[in-house]
Amino acid sequence: MKPARHPMRTRHRPPVEAGRGTPRWAWAGGAVGLLLLGLAGTGCTSRTLPLPPPDVEPLAGVDVQGQLLVRGTAKETAWVAVINESTGFGTVVHIDQEGCNSSCPFEVQLPASAGDDIAAWQFFETSDRFFGTVPEAP
């Protein structure tokens, strides 16, 4: 009497490359995996990924003119936007320095009052934008 076959075994084996013990499907799967890994790796260097917010120093009170001074550091060649979310007023500055990596200083002044919420973020210029010139008055 023959021994019983294991229920998970099949009668057919996957095709094998000539002279090698690795099935063809494993080679194809590995190639596809490497391709996907390569594509994912190129996405990591894209400048469209969200940037962390700039490092902002603790906020001090407003001066006698009602202006708040916001200081901090951001990435080299980035744009920094600071907005008073309570009033909707904000300012955008460009980091012109190079060679400072992620510690390029910026300084912004904007009107504020005690209790106002201030938000700041950094971004890089993109090619997808509106650009226009203000015409002269008629």
C-alpha positions in Angstrom: 0.0 0.0 0.0 1.3 3.5 -0.9 1.6 6.1 1.8 -1.1 8.8 1.7 -0.1 12.1 0.0 0.0 15.2 2.0 -3.3 17.1 1.2 -1.4 20.4 0.4 0.9 18.8 -2.2 0.0 19.1 -5.8 1.0 16.9 -8.7 2.3 19.8 -10.7 5.4 21.7 -9.9 5.9 25.3 -11.1 8.2 25.7 -14.1 11.9 26.0 -13.2 14.6 28.0 -15.1 17.0 25.7 -16.8 19.9 24.9 -14.6 18.5 26.7 -11.5 16.2 25.7 -8.7 14.2 28.9 -8.5 10.7 28.9 -10.2 10.1 31.5 -12.9 7.2 33.0 -11.0 9.6 33.9 -8.2 12.0 35.6 -10.6 9.1 37.6 -12.1 7.7 38.5 -8.6 11.1 39.6 -7.5 11.6 41.8 -10.6 8.2 43.4 -10.0 9.0 44.0 -6.4 12.3 45.7 -7.2 10.5 47.9 -9.8 7.9 49.0 -7.2 10.6 49.6 -4.6 12.5 51.8 -7.1 9.4 53.8 -7.9 8.6 54.3 -4.2 12.2 55.4 -3.6 12.0 58.1 -6.3 8.8 59.4 -4.7 10.6 60.0 -1.4 12.9 62.7 -3.0 10.0 64.6 -4.4 9.5 68.2 -3.2 5.7 67.7 -3.3 5.8 65.8 0.0 4.4 67.8 2.9 7.1 69.6 4.9 7.1 69.8 8.6 6.3 73.3 10.0 9.1 75.7 10.6 10.7 75.8 14.0 9.1 78.9 15.6 10.6 80.5 18.7 8.1 81.0 21.6 5.8 84.0 20.9 6.3 87.1 23.0 3.6 89.7 23.5 2.7 92.4 20.9 4.6 95.7 20.9 3.1 99.2 21.5 2.0 99.4 17.8 0.1 96.1 18.1 2.7 94.1 16.0 3.8 90.6 16.8 7.3 89.5 15.9 7.5 85.9 14.8 11.0 84.4 14.6 12.2 80.9 13.8 14.1 78.7 11.3 13.0 77.0 8.1 14.5 75.0 5.3 16.8 76.6 2.8 15.1 78.3 -0.2 11.6 77.6 1.3 8.7 80.0 1.6 7.4 80.6 5.1 3.8 81.7 5.7 2.7 83.1 9.0 -1.0 83.9 9.5 -3.0 85.3 12.4 -6.0 82.9 12.2 -8.1 85.2 14.4 -7.9 88.1 11.9 -7.1 86.3 8.6 -4.0 88.6 8.1 -0.8 86.9 7.2 2.7 87.4 5.6 4.8 85.2 3.3 8.6 85.4 3.2 11.2 83.7 1.2 14.3 82.2 2.6 17.1 83.5 0.4 20.0 82.0 2.3 21.8 78.9 1.0 23.9 76.4 2.9 21.9 76.6 6.1 19.9 73.4 5.4 17.0 73.3 7.9 18.1 76.1 10.1 17.7 79.2 8.0 16.4 82.1 10.1 13.3 84.1 9.3 11.5 87.0 10.9 7.9 88.2 10.3 5.9 91.0 11.8 2.1 91.0 11.7 -0.7 92.7 13.6 -2.0 90.7 16.6 -3.7 91.0 19.9 -3.4 88.9 23.1 -5.3 85.6 22.6 -5.0 85.5 18.8 -4.1 82.1 17.2 -1.0 82.2 15.0 -0.1 79.5 12.4 3.1 79.0 10.4 4.1 76.6 7.7 6.8 76.3 5.0 6.6 75.2 1.4 8.6 75.2 -1.8 7.5 77.1 -5.0 5.7 74.8 -7.5 5.4 75.2 -11.2 1.6 74.9 -10.9 0.5 78.3 -9.9 -1.3 81.4 -11.0 0.9 84.3 -12.1 -0.4 87.6 -13.2 0.5 91.3 -13.5 -1.7 94.1 -12.0 -2.9 96.4 -14.7 -2.7 100.2 -14.4 -5.9 101.9 -13.4 -8.1 103.1 -16.3 
